[in-house]
Amino acid sequence: MRNLARSLHIRWSEPANSAQVVANWGFTPEFASQFATYGQILRIGSSGERARQGMTTRRQGFSLIELLIAVVVLGVMTAISMPHVQRVIASKRVTSAATVVAIDLEQAFTLASRQRRPVILACDCAARTYTITDAASGRVYLSRNLGADAALQVDTLNFSTPSVTVYPRGTSSTPMQVTLRGAGSSHRIAMTTAGIVRVID
């Protein structure tokens, strides 16, 4: 009957009734009634199929439960990795502090040569600070804080010699070694009397 309808160019989406079929194509009333009923069934079936397709299309994305599970898993992973990340950051901070201290020691020799005056490199290790000052006037050329409020914080700062005089000719009164500790790591900076500064470890 579907083939017959197609051969007659009947559009099932339009309303169909037995009177229309009888009037247009001269079928018997009984056949026309069956023909119209069949058309209604096809239209209902097509509508149901389109509705199911629409439901399938709308059922995309994530449900609230799935999103909550993803958030919980992400939170657990972050909590597990956070202590390790903090240790790595603190260790990098100590490494950066060692580099800065080495630069400051070299700066003491540069200042003495530029000013043509001796300078004193002194450490207040309990406060984790050190200064470079003019030996005669006491003028402070540089002050470095590695304590709790510093960007480059370390747990301990130690100078092997609390005070060293650096002369304009590029030498110092004594060799010195600086030790920095923090976040389970330590670094040592060595300074010779000839003004050679290097990070040992």
Secondary structure, DSSP 8 states (H G I E B T S, - for coil): -HHHHHHTT--TTS---HHHHHHHH---HHHHHHHHHHHHHHHHHHHHHHHHHHHHHH--S--HHHHHHHHHHHHHHHHHHHHHHHHHHHHHHHHHHHHHHHHHHHHHHHHHHHHTS-EEEEEETTTTEEEEEETTT--EEEEEE-STTSSS--SEEEESSSEEEE-TTS-BSS-EEEEEEETTEEEEEEE-TTS-EEE--
